[in-house]
Amino acid sequence: SNFQCGKMKERESPKWHPMTDGVKWTEYCADTLEKLWNRIPSLLGHIIATVIIFAFGATLKGEWILIMVHFLKQMGRSVYVGESEGIADTNENLTLPLSWEDLSLERLYLKDWPSFWLYSAIGSYTMYFLLGGFIHWYFYVRRRHKAHEWKIQPDKFLPPHLELDEIFWGSLTLLICSAITGTIACYAANNGPWLKIYYDWNEYGWWWFFLQIPAIFIYQDYATYWLHRIYHFPFLYKRFHKLHHKYKQPTAFSVTAIHPVEIVHIQITTLLMPIFLVPLHWAPFYGVALYAYYHAILDHSGVAFKAFWWQPWQPDAAFHDNHHQYFHVNFGFNIKYWDKIHKTERRKDRVYREDTFYGTGKSLDEVPEDVLRSEIEERKSENPLAYKDNRNKYELTENDLQIRNRKVN
């Protein structure tokens, strides 16, 4: 191996860049990491990797600081940061209309807001570069030469300029998400009165405590399905969501490489609206959110992860990888039934292109023969191991082409 800790390996690009090389710090210590990793039992190694991926998802958008604040409040602890000695248990209620003098951070239940945002951002960026570097090494360095064993598109990797691009946009998104989560954490710590989060496990009955788990999951996933699908309408796609689709071979860093307008829209709909409108215990709410973030990392990793037997609702990672490869299809995330219900699930007899909107594609006999031949080659680039029974059910053959030609003629 030509990796040595402290020495830069030869790269396609001769220039060192603080963002891409900062995230890929593990490339410079690959030999050392490999030696250490080989000493760990296989099962323990899988557990460690799973925990790191989960932690990566939990910290990307700053949810860790929200969970910390709610946990401390659950324990009856006072929450304070910065130079504060403590945040008061009560605040004078605001009265309308407000004057400019009323708009202090304290009156808005945002005392110590700059510190909350700062800590949220520091935590997110630290984990992004630290844990993201490990995930990059674990798959894209350590097992790159065996891509056909684990990668959904084994012969295709993002070029260096798109790697830099996704890390740039991902880092910008972290800043925005840290501001949102830091603000909500600060508001909760200051006992903001409009927040519907509660802490007494049985305050609304045990029936609601357990029922809210599937309710939150279904709401967040169905709302995300429609948000995602709407951003694939031509106007919004071309101006906002197209940015995310530059990455036809997504990586774990692609998950946050989203246009700022879109990420704010998503955060408001899935993170903010529920906790200001419906009484929710913080533990189920953020537990569901972490589940979704964990699978978002898997779905964008480019790795052929498959759902477990106890997750009949969960699509395999190839489902969303197909979405990046073929654009306007497979809009769902953690519940595969939405695409089945709305007929936007990928089909073998349909061709999907970036200029074919609305999730239905075109039939084989609607596209020219040269497009169909290109489609045949594109589908061959998919790894059969990424699918159920290790078989690519979407693969087209010359026989399919002949049948299509007979229909056309």
Residue pairs with C-beta under 8 A, 6 or more apart in sequence:
1 30
1 31
1 34
2 9
2 10
3 9
3 27
3 28
3 29
3 30
3 31
3 141
4 28
4 31
5 28
5 29
5 31
5 32
6 28
6 29
7 28
8 16
8 21
8 28
9 27
9 28
9 30
11 160
12 160
13 160
17 164
19 164
19 167
19 168
19 171
20 160
20 163
20 164
20 167
22 129
23 128
23 129
23 132
23 133
23 136
23 167
23 253
24 133
24 136
24 137
24 141
25 129
25 133
26 33
26 133
26 134
26 136
26 137
26 141
27 136
27 137
27 141
30 137
30 141
30 142
33 137
33 142
34 142
37 45
37 142
40 48
49 138
52 131
52 134
52 135
53 131
53 135
53 252
53 294
53 297
53 298
54 290
54 294
55 127
55 131
56 127
56 128
56 131
56 132
56 135
56 252
56 297
57 290
57 293
57 294
57 296
57 297
58 64
58 67
58 290
58 293
58 294
59 123
59 124
59 126
59 127
59 128
59 131
60 124
60 127
60 128
60 174
60 177
60 255
60 256
60 293
60 297
61 124
61 174
61 177
61 178
61 180
61 181
61 256
61 267
61 293
62 120
62 121
62 123
62 124
62 174
62 177
62 178
62 180
62 181
62 182
62 185
63 181
63 286
63 289
63 290
63 293
64 120
64 123
64 124
64 127
65 116
65 119
65 120
65 123
65 181
65 182
65 185
66 181
66 184
66 185
66 188
66 282
66 286
67 282
67 286
68 185
69 79
69 185
69 188
69 189
70 188
70 197
70 199
70 282
70 283
70 286
72 78
72 79
73 79
73 188
73 189
73 199
74 199
74 282
74 283
78 86
78 87
78 89
79 87
79 189
80 86
80 87
80 112
80 189
81 112
81 115
81 116
81 119
81 189
82 112
82 114
82 115
84 111
84 112
87 111
87 112
87 189
87 190
87 191
88 111
88 190
88 191
89 191
90 191
91 106
91 107
91 109
91 190
91 191
91 193
92 107
93 193
94 102
94 107
94 108
105 111
105 112
105 113
106 190
109 186
109 187
109 190
109 191
109 192
109 193
110 183
110 186
110 187
110 190
111 186
111 190
112 186
112 189
113 182
113 183
113 186
116 182
116 183
116 185
116 186
116 189
117 178
117 179
117 182
117 183
117 186
118 182
119 182
120 178
120 179
120 181
120 182
120 185
121 174
121 175
121 178
121 179
121 182
124 174
124 177
124 178
125 171
125 174
128 170
128 171
128 174
132 252
132 253
135 252
135 297
135 301
136 251
136 252
136 253
139 150
139 151
139 301
139 302
139 303
140 157
140 251
143 149
143 150
147 154
147 155
148 154
148 383
148 385
149 385
150 303
150 304
150 385
151 302
151 303
151 304
151 383
152 302
152 303
152 304
152 317
152 318
152 321
152 382
152 383
152 386
153 248
153 249
153 302
153 321
153 325
153 381
153 382
153 383
154 381
154 383
155 381
156 248
156 249
156 381
157 249
158 166
158 247
158 249
158 251
162 246
162 247
163 251
163 253
165 246
165 257
166 246
166 247
166 251
166 253
166 254
166 257
167 253
167 257
169 243
169 256
169 257
169 258
169 259
170 253
170 254
170 255
170 256
170 257
172 260
173 256
173 257
173 258
173 260
173 263
174 256
176 260
176 263
176 264
177 256
177 263
177 267
180 264
180 267
180 271
180 272
181 271
184 195
184 271
184 272
184 275
187 195
188 195
188 197
194 276
195 275
195 276
196 275
196 276
196 277
196 278
196 279
196 280
197 275
197 280
197 281
197 282
197 285
198 204
198 279
198 280
198 281
198 282
199 281
199 282
201 209
201 281
202 209
203 279
203 281
204 279
208 279
209 281
209 284
212 280
212 281
212 284
212 285
213 284
213 287
213 288
216 274
216 280
216 284
216 285
216 288
217 288
217 291
217 292
217 334
217 335
218 335
219 274
220 270
220 274
220 288
220 289
220 292
221 292
221 332
221 333
221 334
221 335
221 338
222 335
222 338
223 269
223 270
224 266
224 269
224 270
224 292
224 333
225 331
225 332
225 333
225 335
225 338
225 339
227 265
227 266
227 269
228 331
228 332
228 333
229 331
229 342
229 344
229 359
230 236
231 237
231 240
231 241
231 262
232 241
232 327
232 328
232 331
232 357
232 358
232 359
233 357
233 358
234 357
237 245
237 357
240 259
240 261
240 262
241 259
241 262
243 257
243 258
243 259
244 254
244 257
244 258
244 259
244 262
245 324
245 327
245 354
247 254
247 257
247 324
248 324
248 325
249 302
249 324
249 325
250 300
250 301
250 302
250 320
250 321
250 324
251 300
251 301
251 302
252 297
252 300
252 301
254 300
254 324
255 296
255 297
255 299
255 300
256 263
258 266
270 289
271 289
274 280
274 285
275 285
291 334
292 333
292 334
295 314
295 333
295 334
296 333
298 305
298 317
299 317
299 319
299 320
299 321
299 333
300 320
300 324
301 317
302 321
303 317
304 316
304 317
304 318
304 383
304 385
304 386
305 316
305 317
306 316
306 317
306 386
306 388
307 314
307 315
307 316
308 314
313 334
313 335
313 336
313 337
314 334
314 335
314 336
315 330
315 332
315 334
315 336
316 386
316 387
316 388
317 386
318 382
318 386
318 387
319 330
319 332
319 336
320 330
320 333
321 386
322 329
322 330
322 346
322 382
323 329
323 330
323 331
325 378
325 382
326 346
326 352
326 353
327 352
327 353
327 354
327 356
328 352
328 354
328 356
328 357
328 358
328 359
328 361
329 339
329 344
329 345
329 346
329 350
329 352
329 359
329 361
330 339
330 344
330 345
330 346
331 338
331 339
331 344
331 359
332 338
332 339
336 345
338 344
339 345
339 359
342 359
343 359
343 360
344 359
344 360
346 352
346 394
347 361
348 393
348 394
348 396
349 363
349 364
350 360
350 361
350 362
350 363
350 364
351 361
351 362
351 363
351 364
351 366
351 367
351 371
351 372
351 375
352 361
352 362
353 361
353 362
353 371
356 362
364 372
364 400
364 404
365 404
365 407
365 408
367 375
369 401
369 405
372 396
372 401
372 404
373 401
375 396
376 396
376 397
376 398
376 400
376 401
379 392
379 394
379 395
379 396
380 395
382 392
382 394
382 395
383 392
384 390
384 391
384 392
384 395
386 392
387 393
